[in-house]
């Protein structure tokens, strides 16, 4: 990981800026811009080529390429620690995020699934597994998804509140089947997706992490039975209501929907890099579409918790609703 002090580039001529932008875009290195002053327009090609830019409080950070932080150099040091701890994962994510925003949904999901399956067989994921300790005991199998229909509205409820609606194999299959109903039945005009209990979805179920034995088969299943692909197909009809945490798969899947409504206390984070993985539920496709690949890179590399207000400003959610719609 390398820093680039954008303050020192304010007077650079266009040819030098273009050359630097091309070099950054063609490098495996994750390159992080540091801005304590607003970058002038002439630096736009370079700013857009960077993995992300950390912008201090005095910088108007309305542009998607800029991530507002209190202290850009301190934030960069924190990212450097992540890069040193998970170098293979960091490089893989950096290159992946340069591909997926420009691809169609299926091609983007294919690129993500390939990277995810590769990292499942890597040393950094193995290190995380070893450091985690004994695998949590999976709970008994029960139905994970509840459906209800009211005229043209199909309501889908993730229903594992005792596991904070953690996403396991069974939930994935049941959710896929539920969404397929809406795909096949055009009288379903609205689909509403929510979670039972105080949490929308706490991400992948840790009891199943590391259980895949055939990584090629896992790659194909991840594509063929991906509920998030159906959320994208149905996106104009889908509203996701997020209460509490939307971690990993929770926000990755939700971000495909046309409308995401969050409770005031909702929060969002993407913790996969710390595990030696990239997002695997479509997040490298869906999240950049909403907030740009630069802020998506920040969320994924830092594992930072994003509150509902920030999510609304960035476009990760579309509305904050304080009414209690508890199932």
N, C-alpha and C positions, 0 to 999 in steps of 0.2 A: 504494500500500500504506500502511495506517495502523495505528498501534499503539493498543491500549486497555489502560490500566493497571488491571487488575482489583483490585489492592490498594486503589485509591482508591474502589472501589465496594462495599466490604464492608458499609457501613451504609446503602446506598441503599434506598429504599422500593420495594415490589413494582411499583407503577405505573410508576415511572421505569425500573426494570429491564425491564419488559415493553415499554415504549415504545422503549427503546434496542435491544432484541432485534429488534423489528419493523423498525426503521430499518436495522440491520446486514444482516438477511436480505434486504431489498429494495434493497440497494445493489450497484452494480457493483464497488465497491472491495473489494479483499482486505483484511480486517480481522483483525489478529493480536492475540490477548490475551496479556498479560504477567502472570505470577503468580509472586511470590516467597513468597506465603503461600497456604495452601489456600483456594480460593474457597468461601464458605459456600453452603449449599443454596439460599438465596434467589436466588443468581446463576445457577442452573442454566439458565434460559431464555436468558440472555445468553451464557453459555459455549457452549451448544449452537448458538446462532446464528452465532457467530464462525467464520471460516474455519478457525482452529486456535488453540490456546493453548499458549504456551511456558512450561513450569513449571520452576522452579529446583529444586536438589537437596533443599531442605527441604520440598518439597511432595510429598505422597503422590500419585503420578501414575498410580494404577491405573485412573482413568477414561479411556475412549477419547478424550475431547475434549482431553486433556492430553498434550503431547509433552515428555518429560523431557529437559532440556538442562542443561549446567553453568552457563551464563550466559545467561538469557533475553534480555537487551538486546543482547548480542553476537550471539546467534543471529538476533535480529530484524534487526540491521544487515546480516547476510549475506543474509537474505531480501529486504531492501530493495534490495540491489545486483542481485539477480535480477530484481526487479520493474522496476527502472530500465532494465535491459539488455533485457528481453523483456516490455514492458508489455502488448502485445496478447495474447500467449500466456498471461500470468499471469491477466489478466481472464477470458479464455476458459475457462481451467482452473477458476478459482474458481466461475464460474456452472455449468459442466458438473458439477462435483462436488456441487452442490446439487440436481441433477436425477437423476443416474444411480442413487444408492442407493435411491430410491423407485420406480424403474421396473422392469418385468420385464426379463429378459435381452435379448430382441430389441430392445425399445424403448430400453434403455440403450445397447446396441451401436450402434443407429441414431443416437442423439444423439452418441455419441463419434465415429463414423465421419464424421458431417457436420462436426463441429468439426475433426477431423483433416484432412479434405479441404480445408476452407476455409483452414486454416493452411498447407497445402502450397502454396497460391497466394499466400501473404503475404510481406511484406517481411522479416520476422524469420527465416523459414526460408531465404529467398534470401540473407540476410546470412550465415547459418551456412554455407550451401553455398559461398558465395564465399570465406569465410575458411578453409574446410577445405582448399582447394587442389585439385590434380588428383584426379579420381575414381579410387578404387582399381580395378584391373583385375579383372573377375570371373574366378574360376577356371573351368576347363572343366566342362561339365555332367556330373555323375555322380549316381547315386542318393543321395538325402539321408536316406532313412528305411529302416530295416531292421525286418522283422517276424519274430516267431517265435510259435508256438502250442504250448501244452502243456495238453492237455485243455481246460478252460474258461478258461484264462488266455491273454490276448493280450499279448505284450510288444512295445512300440514303442520303437525306439531312434533318436534324432536322430543322424545319422551324417555329420557334416561336421567331424570333430575338427581338421582342418587349418585350419578357419575358426572354431574355437571354437564350432561348431554355430550359427553366425550364421544367422538366419532369413531365407531368400530366397524368391522366388516359387516355385521348384520344391519347396522343403521344405514350404511352406504347402500346395501342391496334394497332395503325397504324404502329408502328415500328415492332411489332410482325408479322403483316400481310405481311409487306414488306420483312422481313427476311424469312418468310415461303415460299415466292416465290422462293428464292434461294435454300431452302431446297428441294423443290419439283421439281425444274428444274435444272438438272445437266448440261445444256448448259450454265448456269451462272458460269463462271470460276473465276470471281473476283467480290468481293463486296467491295465498298468503302463507308465509313460512315463519314460524316462531319456535321458541323453545319453552318447555315446561320448567317451572321453578324459577329461581332468581337469576339463572345464567342461560344465555342463548346457546352457546357452544364453547366448551373449553379446549377445542382442538382434537387432534387424534388421540385415541385411547392408548395410553402408555403401556397397557398390558399386552398390546399387540405389536408394539414397535420391535423390529428385529426378528419377527417370526417368519418372514418370507425366506423360502429356501431356493426357489427358482426365480431369479431376478428378471429374466426375460418374460416369464409368465406374469410376474407382478406388473411389469411395464404394460403388457397387453391388457390385463384386467383393469389397470388404472385408466386406460383410455376407453375401453369398451363399456365399462360399467361406471362411468363418471357422472354422478348426479349433477355436478356443476356444469357439465356440457348441456344437460337438459335445461338447467336454469337459464343458461345463455340462449338456448333455442326459444324458450318461452319468455324471454326477458321483458317484453312489453306488457305481459300479463302478471308479472311477479312483483309482490311487495314482501320485503323481509323486515320483520320487527325484531330489533335487537334490544334485549334487556340484560344488564350486567356485562359479563365478559363475552367478547367475540375473539377467540384466540385461534391462530393458525387457520385450520379448515373453516372455522366459523366465519371469519371475515373474508377469506378467499372466495368461498362459495357465494356469500351474500353480495359481494361486489359485482357479480354478474347481473344482478337483478336491476330492473329499471329504477326501482325505488327502494331505498333502505331507510327505515325510520328507527331512530335510536332513542332510548330513554335517557334522561339527563345524566344518570350515573353510569351509562355504558362506557366501556373502554375497549380498545383494539390493540392487539400486538401480534407479531409474527416471530416466534422464537426458534425457528428451525435451524438457523445457522449455528447456534450454540450446540445443537445436537449433531452437527456435521452433515446437515441436509439443507436442501433448498425447499421452499414451499412446494407441496405436492398435491394440493387440491385446487389447482388453477390460479393460484395467487400471482404468479409471474405474468399472467395474462390479464386477469381481472383488475388487480389493484393498480397497475400502471395506467390502465384505461381511464381510471377515475382520477388519479392524483399525479400522473406522470411517472416515468421510470426513475427519476431522481429521488423523489420523496419515497417511492416504493423501495428503492435501494436503501435509503436511510432506515426505514422501518425494519427491513429484513436484516441488514448488517448490524444495527444497534440493538435490535430487540426492544426498542423503546415502546413504552406504553403511551398510546395516543388517546386522549380523552374525547368525549363527545363533541365539545365545542371546537376543538382543533379539527376533528374529523369532518365536522360540518363546514368549517372554513376551507378545508382542503378539497372537499367534494367526495370524501370517502363515504359519507352518508348524505342524505338529501333533506332530512328533517329531524328535529328533536321534538319528541312528544312526551310531555310529563304525565299524561293520563295513564292510569293503571289498567292495563289490558291483560292482567294475569289470568292465564287459562285456569 
